[in-house]
Amino acid sequence: MKTLAPQALLLLLLANLASKGPPHLGSHSLLFFQTLLTWPDFVDFYFTYLGYVDDTQFMGYNSRAETPRMEPRAQWMHQTKPEFWEYETQRALTFTKQLTEQLKAVLQIYNESTAGYHTVQMVHGCSVMHGGYFHRGYYELIYDGSDYIALNEDQSTWTAHGKAAQIIRHQWKMKDYAELLKPYVEDTCVNNLRDYLEKGKEILLRTEPPQPSVPIMPIVTGLVLGAVLVGAVVTFLIWKRRTKGKERAGSEFKSPWEYQVQLRVCPATGEQRFLHTVAYSVLC
């Protein structure tokens, strides 16, 4: 399973992030981002689950927190009843299992082990037009930065890139999965979005656009530069290790750039914080 260089994936994130914005003035979106990470010598999967209304994060779950549970991330969500947070915490656990099984299925297709650097990232949600009427639904999955499957704007077909994604698209087509998603994206999601807009109307519906809870663009720009540096350093070290003693072994010389396109690099801790705050499609 080939992987893209980190900086290329960061640019992909920027494009994906921009394309998820509300379609026009007066419209709004509700999007949920899930990221599952695994790497060598780490026993449990690392999972985060974030909810955004437009560019404002309003709730979040982190499996590595001292007490993993869904928690409010916006002031207007603090008055929500405890039953809501219990329900969303259970949903986070369900999504953890779901993405774990998705990852295992993809790795089986490629005959790879889970004992390495791997990611599964999912986004789902909806957007509404002015007046709260349904505009479109979203459902996307990305595996290890190379396999990508997404619900098209027609809400009935899928775009798939990569061997595993194409196999999954065929399975979903046989199950008519897009049709099964419609009650969620067209009804449940839209009703939830209206509810959140009502709860946070002083912030979300004010005439002057509020500042996002996390300033996305500066972080994206900074992470692009950081990823280029990290990718270059790690690439050089691996190249140096692999080419050491090449004269003795008679191995063929390869430049660092040839190795870079083969390299799978998991984000550093700081980058993981960005990943789980901003979006879903920067991958190892």
C-alpha positions in Angstrom: 0.0 0.0 0.0 1.8 3.2 -1.2 1.7 6.3 1.0 2.1 9.9 0.1 4.8 12.2 1.5 3.5 14.1 4.6 3.6 17.5 3.0 1.5 16.3 0.1 -1.1 15.0 2.5 -1.1 18.2 4.3 -2.0 20.1 1.1 -4.7 17.5 0.5 -6.1 18.4 4.0 -6.1 22.0 3.1 -8.1 21.3 -0.1 -10.5 18.9 1.7 -11.0 21.4 4.5 -11.9 24.2 2.2 -14.3 22.1 0.2 -16.3 21.2 3.3 -17.4 24.8 4.0 -21.0 25.8 3.8 -22.2 26.2 0.2 -23.2 29.9 0.4 -24.0 32.8 2.8 -26.5 31.8 5.5 -25.8 28.1 5.2 -24.2 25.9 7.9 -22.6 22.6 8.3 -22.3 19.9 11.0 -19.3 17.6 10.6 -17.8 14.9 12.8 -14.1 13.9 12.5 -12.8 10.5 13.7 -9.1 9.6 13.6 -7.7 6.1 14.6 -3.9 5.8 15.0 -1.7 2.9 15.7 2.1 2.6 15.7 4.8 0.0 16.8 5.0 -0.8 20.6 1.7 0.9 21.2 -0.8 -1.6 22.7 -4.1 0.3 22.2 -5.4 2.3 19.3 -5.4 6.0 19.7 -8.8 7.5 18.8 -10.2 11.0 18.7 -13.7 12.1 17.8 -14.5 15.8 17.3 -17.7 17.6 16.4 -17.8 21.0 14.5 -20.6 23.4 13.6 -19.2 25.4 10.8 -15.6 26.1 12.0 -16.5 26.0 15.7 -15.6 22.8 17.7 -18.4 22.1 20.2 -17.4 18.7 21.6 -14.5 16.2 21.6 -13.3 12.8 22.7 -9.7 11.6 23.3 -9.0 8.0 24.1 -5.8 9.0 25.8 -7.4 11.3 28.3 -7.2 10.4 31.9 -10.9 9.6 31.8 -11.9 9.1 28.2 -15.3 10.6 27.6 -17.1 13.0 25.3 -16.8 16.6 26.6 -18.1 20.0 25.7 -15.7 22.3 23.7 -18.0 25.3 23.4 -19.5 27.3 26.2 -23.0 26.9 24.9 -22.8 23.1 25.3 -22.0 23.1 29.0 -25.7 23.1 30.0 -26.4 19.9 28.0 -27.7 17.1 30.2 -25.4 14.4 31.4 -27.4 11.8 29.4 -26.2 13.4 26.2 -22.5 13.0 27.1 -23.0 9.4 28.1 -24.7 8.7 24.8 -21.9 10.4 22.8 -19.2 8.6 24.8 -20.8 5.3 23.9 -20.9 6.4 20.2 -17.2 7.2 20.4 -16.5 3.7 21.7 -18.7 2.3 18.9 -16.8 4.3 16.3 -13.5 3.1 17.7 -14.5 -0.5 17.1 -15.9 0.3 13.7 -12.7 2.0 12.5 -10.6 -0.7 14.0 -12.5 -3.3 11.9 -12.2 -1.1 8.9 -8.4 -0.9 9.3 -8.1 -4.7 9.8 -10.1 -5.3 6.6 -7.9 -2.9 4.6 -4.7 -4.4 5.9 -5.9 -7.9 5.1 -6.4 -6.8 1.5 -2.8 -5.6 1.4 -1.5 -8.5 3.5 -0.1 -6.1 6.0 0.2 -6.3 9.8 -1.4 -4.0 12.3 1.9 -3.7 14.2 3.0 -0.6 12.3 2.1 3.0 11.5 -1.5 3.1 10.4 -4.4 5.5 10.3 -8.1 5.4 9.5 -9.8 8.8 9.3 -13.5 9.4 8.8 -15.7 12.4 8.4 -19.5 12.4 8.2 -22.2 15.0 8.6 -24.3 17.4 6.6 -24.8 21.0 5.5 -28.0 23.1 5.2 -28.9 26.0 3.1 -30.4 29.3 4.3 -33.6 28.5 6.2 -32.2 25.2 7.5 -33.1 23.1 4.4 -30.9 20.1 3.6 -28.1 20.8 1.1 -25.9 17.6 1.1 -24.5 14.9 3.2 -20.9 13.8 3.8 -19.3 10.4 4.4 -15.6 9.8 3.8 -12.9 7.4 4.8 -9.2 7.5 4.3 -6.8 4.6 5.0 -3.1 5.2 5.6 -3.1 8.2 3.3 -3.5 6.3 0.1 -7.0 4.6 0.0 -9.9 7.1 -0.1 -13.6 6.6 -0.5 -16.2 9.4 -0.3 -19.9 9.9 -0.9 -20.5 12.0 -4.0 -22.6 15.1 -4.1 -25.4 13.2 -5.9 -25.7 11.3 -2.6 -26.0 7.9 -4.3 -22.5 7.1 -5.8 -19.0 6.9 -4.4 -15.6 8.1 -5.4 -12.8 5.6 -4.6 -9.1 5.7 -5.0 -6.8 2.7 -4.2 -7.3 -1.0 -4.4 -8.9 -1.5 -1.0 -11.2 1.6 -1.4 -12.4 0.2 -4.7 -13.2 -3.2 -3.1 -15.1 -1.4 -0.3 -17.0 0.7 -2.8 -18.1 -2.5 -4.6 -19.3 -3.9 -1.2 -21.1 -0.7 -0.3 -22.7 -0.6 -3.7 -24.0 -4.1 -3.3 -25.5 -3.2 0.1 -26.9 0.1 -1.2 -25.0 1.8 1.6 -25.6 5.3 0.3 -29.4 4.7 0.6 -28.9 3.4 4.1 -27.1 6.7 5.0 -29.9 9.0 3.8 -32.0 8.9 7.0 -28.9 10.0 9.0 -27.6 12.7 6.7 -31.0 14.1 5.6 -32.9 13.9 8.8 -31.0 13.1 12.0 -28.0 15.2 11.1 -30.1 18.1 9.9 -32.2 18.1 13.0 -29.1 17.9 15.3 -27.6 20.8 13.4 -30.7 22.9 13.9 -30.6 22.1 17.6 -26.9 23.1 17.9 -27.5 26.3 16.0 -30.3 27.2 18.4 -28.2 26.4 21.5 -25.2 28.4 20.2 -27.2 31.1 18.3 -25.5 34.0 20.0 -22.2 32.9 18.6 -23.1 30.8 15.5 -25.8 33.0 14.1 -24.5 36.5 14.8 -24.2 38.8 11.8 -20.4 39.3 12.2 -18.7 35.9 11.6 -17.1 34.7 14.8 -13.5 33.7 15.1 -13.2 29.9 14.9 -12.6 28.1 18.1 -9.3 27.0 16.6 -7.6 29.2 14.0 -7.4 26.7 11.2 -5.4 28.5 8.5 -2.4 29.5 10.6 -2.1 26.0 12.0 -2.4 24.4 8.6 0.3 26.7 7.2 2.6 26.0 10.2 2.0 22.3 10.0 2.8 22.2 6.3 6.2 23.8 7.0 6.8 21.5 10.0 5.9 18.4 8.1 8.3 19.2 5.3 11.1 19.5 7.9 10.1 16.4 9.7 9.7 14.4 6.5 13.1 15.6 5.3 14.9 14.7 8.5 13.3 11.2 8.9 13.9 10.5 5.2 17.6 11.5 5.5 18.1 9.2 8.6 16.5 6.2 7.0 18.4 6.8 3.7 21.6 7.1 5.7 20.9 3.9 7.5 19.9 2.0 4.4 22.9 3.2 2.4 25.5 2.6 5.1 27.9 0.0 4.0 26.4 -0.1 0.5 29.9 -0.6 -1.0 30.4 -3.7 1.2 27.0 -5.1 0.4 27.1 -4.0 -3.3 23.7 -2.4 -2.9 22.3 -0.1 -5.4 22.5 3.6 -4.4 19.2 5.5 -4.0 18.8 9.1 -3.3 16.8 10.4 -0.2 14.1 11.6 -2.6 13.5 8.0 -3.9 13.0 6.8 -0.4 10.8 9.7 0.6 7.9 8.6 -1.6 8.0 5.1 0.1 8.2 6.4 3.6 5.3 6.2 6.0 5.8 8.8 8.8 3.3 9.1 11.6 2.7 12.7 12.9 4.7 13.9 15.9 2.8 14.6 19.1 2.2 18.2 18.2 0.9 17.3 14.8 -1.5 14.8 16.3 -3.0 17.6 18.4 -3.6 19.6 15.2 -5.0 16.6 13.4 -7.6 15.9 16.1 -8.5 19.6 16.4 -8.8 20.6 12.8 -9.7 17.8 10.4 -9.3 14.3 9.4 -7.3 13.9 6.2 -3.6 14.4 7.2 -2.4 10.9 7.3 0.7 8.9 8.1 
